[in-house]
Structure formats: C-alpha cells, structure tokens
Amino acid sequence: MDSPDQDFLEEYKPLHVPHKYDADASLQDNVVYALAQLEYATAPEVAGELAELEPATDLAKHEQHAREILEHLFNKGLIKGDDEAERQYNLSKILTPNSGKADELF
C-alpha cells in the first residue's frame, strides 16, 4: 500500500550528488556533479566545467541546461544560492566538523 506522503517524498527527496562524471547519466546528475566540483558557482561557470567534461556539446547548450536545472533545484530548496543578478549556487555541504560533544544517552 502506498503512503499518502509518497508523492511528496518522491518530489522532495534529498539531492543525490554523483561521485564521478558519467556521460550517460541524467543532465541533472551531471550539472550537480559539476557544481560539486566547483563548490560555489554561477550557471556559466557550471557550464564551463561541463564543457571540459563533455567538449562535444556546445557551450551555449551546457549553459542553457545548467541555468534551467540549477534554478529548478534552487526553487525547490534543494540547493542554495545568493541574491545577486548572476546567482552563485552551492550544495550547502558541511565542510567543517562539529566541534561540540554529545551527552551520554544513559
């Protein structure tokens, strides 16, 4: 039996960040991979990274895909971005470990 929340869970599942570039992967996976390599980047910067990984595709096509996918992920709240005219996106990865400690449970 399907959960009533199944549609919501499918729509807003956590973003998968591929560990390597795969030409056969989805456009979203490759855009997210390129953004992960750059950490913070605009859509044209992500397109430049994609062009290095897949030079056979036109840079303008890479930029169109990067803009569409990054804006979509930003609007869904799956990635972060600033409020500049040329938005700079990031994956909001935690880069420094927590320096605190946890109390014992028992």
N, C-alpha and C positions, 0 to 999 in steps of 0.2 A: 504494500500500500504506500502511495506517495504521501509525503509530508505536505501540509498546506504551505509550508515555507520553502518547498523545493525550488520553485521558480525564483524566489528571492535569493536563495543560496547559490543557485547557478549564475544568476546575473551579477552578484557581488562577491563571488569567491575571491580569495586572495590572488594577487597578481603573481604569475609564475615567471621567474627570471631564469632564462636558459643559461647553462654554464658554458656553452660554446655556440658559435655561429653555425647555422645549418641552412644551406640554400633551399632545402626542401621544406623548411619549417614555415609557419604562417608569417605573414607580414608583421603582425603584432609581436610575435616572439622575436623576430629579428630587430625590430625597432627597439623593443625593451632591452635586448642584448646590447645593442649599440649604445643606448643611454646608460646602461650599467657600466660599460667600459669607460665612458666619459665622466660619470658621476653627476655632473651638473652640465646641462647643455640646452641650447636652443634647437628648434626643429632643423634649421640649416646645418648646424654642427652635427646633429644626429645623421642627417642626410649625407654629410661628408664622410662620416665613419662608415655608413652603409656603402657608399661609393668605393671606399677602399676594400671592403669585403666582397663586393659584387660589382666590379667595374664595367661589366657588360650592360648594366642598366643605366639609363640616362640619369644624370644628377637631378634634373627637374622632376622626374618621376619619383626618385627617392625622397625629394623634399616634399612633394605632394603627399606621399604615403606617411612620412614622418609627421607632418602637420596634422593630418586627419587622425592618426592613431594617438598621438600624444594629447591632442585636445580632447578626444573622446575619453581617454583614461583619466585625464585631469578632471573633466566634468563629472565623472563617476566617483571621484575621490580616491582613485587607486594610485595616483602619483601626485606629487606636489609641484607647484610652480609659483613664480613670483608674479607681481602685477605690472611688470614692465611692458612696453609696447611689443618687444620681441621676447616673449615669455621664456624664461630659463627653467627647465624641468629637472626634477631629481626623484629618485626612488625612495627617499626618506629612510635609507638604511642606517642602522645604528653602527657607528664606526668606532666608538669608544666604549669599553666595557663599563658596567655599573660598578662604582667604587664602594657601594654600600654593602651591608651584610643583612642576612635574613635571621630572624629569631628562630630558635629551635621550635619545632612544632609541638613537642611533648616534653 
